[in-house]
Amino acid sequence: MPPKRRNAQPVQNGGQRGPDVADVLILGAGAAGLMCAREAASKGLSVVLLERGPVPGRKLAVSGGGKANFTNRAVSPKDYHCDGSRGNAFCAPALKGFTPEHMLRLVQEWNLPFEERTHGQLFLTVSAQRLVRALTDDCRKHGCVIACGTTVTAVEALADGFSVQTEGGSWHGKALVLALGSPAWPQAGGGGAGYRLAEELGHNIIAPRAVLAPLRLNSDSPLLDLTGISLPVGVTLGQHCWEDDLLFTHEGLSGPAALKASLYWAEGAAITLNFLPEQDVAALMDAPQAGKQTPRALLARLLPQRLVDTLLPEETARRKVAELSRAARVAIVEAVQRHAVTPQATAGLKKAEACSGGVNTDEVDPKTMRSLLQNNLFVVGELLDVTGLLGGYNLHWAWASGMAAARELARSATARAAAPATD
């Protein structure tokens, strides 16, 4: 039997306004916080959502180019990176509990039109602000209080819950959910306040680093002369391989292929690029009709001329293929299909779509997002050391982790309501 609803309300102490009381306090009204609030409030819990920004869902409203890449057709733990001892297996229970099909049903309930793009990415065909509005409308319909413009200054764990101090007063909750996101994309509201609060409550933070960000190359890299060229490439980085679009910029590499690489890249590591992932360049040069052509002319049929001229060794580019030694042909294959490049750095948090690092997943229950160190504390979304690939995976993690926490909050409240009273 669900707990009887009790809306958050102020407590009066001798005529003075005391802390507002709620079953659940959620800090952060991003995707994870909104989903958690919606679900918990719909189960009869009184929920207060505190948001530092002027409106809820700022990052969500501009995500996916303003169209919200809200999930992906195929989501699994392998699409995520975690530094904890479980690795990305940490994500499995939450992802199993809330699948892309679950999110699609919600989007359809909200009458939000969507489309499928490449690699299973699902985007709205209307403004992402409509998704924010649907979530906030549901939250308020179920009695959730959303307090924007509320900066949290301190959190204290008490015997009966948590006290949260803000610039405008204090709030009290039986349970606390940290959904404060990461420092990535600060212009859309990203910040590091969640790390500080998690540390104050006993958690360890894995150092944050910018991911899903463009990669900067050394100033003497010849690839910097290719600004504006975009093409599909194959990428290999360690044990990870994928194909996607690469964009050359005045600083280095961007586009989905580079942003994905930044998730796995570490300083000093080389990335291998295959500029013709669907071709066999060695076989092209070995073909009888290729003998009278130059490598430059042969490859310019398949690649932009500027790129060909940058990749090919000058001493072989304009010679006929039939005149080239086996070693020279191998060198051309290496340059085009196994091109190694070592980035100097990522473009930083201001240009990053996500942030690796955060609360160590070894300190959180993967089924419920409940802290293993602090009673009735939950950590969800980007604040956890869970980062997905580009393509809707990070938003899906926000939904799934927020839902996991909300279900556990509702289950615990039901269990308490059913427990026999003690003297």
N, C-alpha and C positions, 0 to 999 in steps of 0.2 A: 504494500500500500504506500503510495507516495506521500511525502511529508505535506502537512497542511501549509499552504502558501502564507508567508508572512513578509509583507513588503518592508524594505529597509526604511527605518524611521529614526528620528532623533530621540535621544534619551535626555530628559530634563533632570538636572541636579541643582536643587535649590534655586530655581529660576534661571540657572546658567545652562546654555546649550552644551551638552556633552557630546561624546562621539556618536556618530551615526552607526547603527547596528545592522549588520547583514549576515546572512548565512555564508556568503562568499564575497570577498573583495577581489576584483581582478584589476591588476595594474597594466594598462596598455590596451587601447582600443584599435589594434590592428586586426589583421585577418584571424590570427589565433585567438586573441582576446574576445573578439566579437562572436566567433563560432562557439567558444566555451560559454560565454554569457548567454547566448541564445538557447543553447541546449540545457544548461543548468536551470535557467529561469523557466523553461518550458516544463521542467520536471517538478516545479513547485518550490524551488529555492528562491530566497530573496537574494538578489545580486546587485552589487554596485560596481560599476565599471569606471575607473578613474583614468583620464587621458590628459597628458601634458599639453597636447596640441589644441588648436582652436576647434577642430572638428574630428570625428572618428574616421579611421580608415584612410588617412592621407596617402600612405604609400600604395595601398590597394587601389585607390582611385586613379593613380597614374601608371599602374603596372601594365605591362604588355602594350606599351604605347597608347595607354588610355583605354584599351579593350580587354584587359584582364585575362591573361593566359591562366585560367582558373584551375586547370588540371591537365592531365595527359591520359590518353586512352590506356596506356600501359605503364603502371607504376609498380615498382618493386624495390626492395632494399638495395639492390645493386646500383640503383640510380642515385644513391646517397653516399656521402663521405662523413665518417665520424672517427675521432681519434681515440675514443674510449676502448677498453679491452674487448668489448663485444664487437667492435667495428660497426659496419652498417646493419648487422643483425639486430641491433638495438631498435631499429625502425620497424621491424617486421610486425609485432603485435598491433601497433597503432594503425599501420597501413592495411592490415587485414581487417581491422574493425571499422575502417572507413575507407571505402574504395572509390575509384573514379565514378562508378555507377551510382554510389550514394550521392556524390556531389552533383552529378548530372540530374538526378531526380529533384534535388533542391532547386537547381537552376531552372528546371522546367516548371516546378511549383511556383516559382517567382515570375514565370512568364518572361524569362530573359532569353532572347534569341542568341544562338551561338553557331560557330562553324568549326570544322576541323581543318587544320593546316598541316604542313609537313611534319613528319616524325610524330604523329599522333597528338599534336598540340591542340588544345581546345580553347578558343577565344570567344568572347562575346562579340556580337556584331553591333552592339550599342555601347554607350559609354560605361566604363567600369564604375562610374559613380552610381549607376543603377544598382549594381551589386552591393555597394556600400549601403545604399538606401534600403535595399531589401533586408539586409542583415540588421541594420539599426531599427527598422520598423518592427521586425520580429522580436528583437530584444525588448523594445518598449511595450509591445503588445502583451508580452508575458510579465510585465511589471519591472523589468530591469531599469535601474537608474544609471544614466550615462552622464558623468560629470566631466565636461571638457574644460580646458584651461586650468587644470588642476595638477600642479607640480608636487610630486611626493618628495619630502625632505628627509624622512626617516621612517623606518619600520622596526617594530619591536615585537618579538614573540612573547606571548603571555600564556598563562596556564589554560585559559579558555579560548585562545585564538590569537589574533594579531591586532596590534594598534598601528595604524598608518597615519603619520603626521604629514599634513600638506600646508602650503602657504595660507590656505583659507580655513584651516581647522583640522580636526582629527576624525578618523573613522575607525570602527571596530568591526572585525569579521571573525567568524568561527574558523574559516579557512581562507587562505590567501593564494592567488594564482599570479605568478610573475609571467607577463606576456609583453615585455617591454622591448622586444626586438633587438637589433644589433646596431652597431655604428655605421653600417653601410648606408649609402645614399642619404647623407644628412640633410640635403636640401628637401627631401620628402619626409623628414621627421626622424630619421635614424639617429640614435644616440647610445651612449654607453652607460646610462643610469642603471639599467637592469643588472649589469655586471657588478656594480658597486653594492646594490641591495642584496644580490645573491651571495656575495662574499660576506656581507654583514650578517647574513643568516647562516653562515657556516660552509657555504659551497666553494669549491675550487673552480677557477676559471682557466680554461685553455686559451692561451694568448690569441687574440683575434688577428686575422689577416684578410686582406681584400681578395675576394674571389668573384668569378663571373664578371671579370674586369678585363679591359684591353691590356695587351702586353707591350711594354716599351722595349725598343731595341737600342743597342749602342749607336751613338751618333755617326759612326763610320760604317754602319751596315748598308750595303748596296740596296737592300730591300726598301729603304726609306725613299728611294727614287720612284717607287711604284704607287705612290699615293693615288687613291681613287679606283684602283683595279680591284674587282671582286670576282671570285670564282669558287666553285666547289673543290674541296681538297680532302685528302685523307690525312688524319693526324694520328701519330703514335707517341705516347708519353708513358714510359715504363710499360706496365702491363695493360694499359688502357689504349684502345683504338676506336676511332669513329670517323665518319665522314660528315662534313657540313660546309657551309659557306664561310670563306675567309675574305676579309677586307683589309687592304693595305692603307695605312694612314700616315700622316706626317710624323707620328711618334712611333709607329710600329705596326702591330697586328690587332685587328678587331674582328667583329662579326661573330656569329655563333661558334665557329670552330675555335677561335682564339679564346673566347669567354669560357668555353668548356675546359680548354687546356689550363686556364688559370686556376681551376679547382684543384688540379693535381700537381701543378707546377711548384717546384721549390727552387730557391736561389741556386744558380749554377747548373741547373738541369737543362739538357738540350731537348728540343722538340723536333720530331721528324715529320716533315711535310711531304706529301705525295701530290703533286700538282696535276697528275693525270691518273686518278685512282681507278678509272674504268678502262685504262689502256695498259698494254704491255709495250713499253718504249723499245726494249731490246728487240722484240719481234717486229716492230715497225721498221727498225733500221735494217733488220735481216731480210726483209721482204725484197724480192728481186727488183720490183719497180722503184725501190727507194735508193738504189745504188747511185743513180745520177743526180740525186738531189742533195742539197746541203742539209745538215741537221737544223739549221736556222729556218730554212724554208719548210722543211717537213713538220717541225713542231709548231710553226706559226699558223698552221691550219687548225690547230687544236687549242692553242694558248695565245693570249695577247702578245703582240710582238715585243713590247717593252719588257714583259716578263721573260720571254725567251732570251732576249739579248742580255738580260741581267744574269740569268742562270747558266748559260752555256759558256764554257771556256773559250776565250777569243781565238786561241790557236786551232780550234777544231770547228767552230761555229760555221765558217764559210767554206770549208773543204767538202768535197763530195763524200757521201757516206761510204762509198766503195773504197775510198782511199784511207779510211780510218782504221787504225789498229784495233784489236780486241780491247786493249786497255783503254783506248780513247772512247770506245763505245760504252764501256762500263762506267767511265767517268761521267758521260752524259746521262746515263741512267741514274747514277747516284745524285747528280745535280737536280734532276727533274722529279724523280720518284722516291728518293731517300735524302731529301735536302734537310740537313741539320741546322737548326738555328737556336741560339741560346739567348733568351730575353735578358734584359738588364733588370727589369722589375715589372710589377703590375702598375696600372695607372692609379692605384690608391683607392681608398674608401669612398672618396667623392664620386668616382666613376664606377664603383662596384655595385652590382645588383644584389650581392649577398656578401656575407661575411662568415668565413670559417672560424671555428673556435667558439667559446662560450662555456656555459655550465657543463662540467664533465658528465657525460652520460652514465659513467659508472656510479654516480651518486643519485640516480633517478630510476624509479621503477618503469621499465619499458612498456608495461601493460596499462599503466594508469597515469603516468607522468608525475606521480607522487614522489616528493623528496624522500630519500632514504636517511637523511640527516636531521630533518626538522619536521615535526609532526604537523600534519594538515597544511603543508606547503606543497604547491605544485609549480612546475616549470614547463612552459610550452613554447612552441614556435621557434623563431630565430634565436631566442635567448639560449637555447640548448646548442651544444656542439653537434649540430646536424645540418648539413648543407647538401642540397640537391643539385643535379645538373640543370642547365638551362632547358626550359621547355614545359613549365607548369609544375615541376616537381616541388619547388619550395613553397608555392602557395598550397599545394596539396598537403605538404607536411604541416603547414599551419592549421588547415582544417582538421587533419587526422589527429594531431596532438591535442588541439583544443577540445575536440570531441572526446578523446580518451579521458582527459581530465574531468570534463563535465559529467561523463557517465559514472566515474568513480565518486565524484562529489554527490551525485544523486543516490548512488547505491549506499554510500556511507550514511547519508541522511535518513534513508529508508530504514537501514539497519538500526540506527539510533532510536527512531520513532517506534520501532517494533520491540525494542529491548524492554524488559520489565523494569519498572521503577525500583530504585534502591532507596532504603531508608537513610 
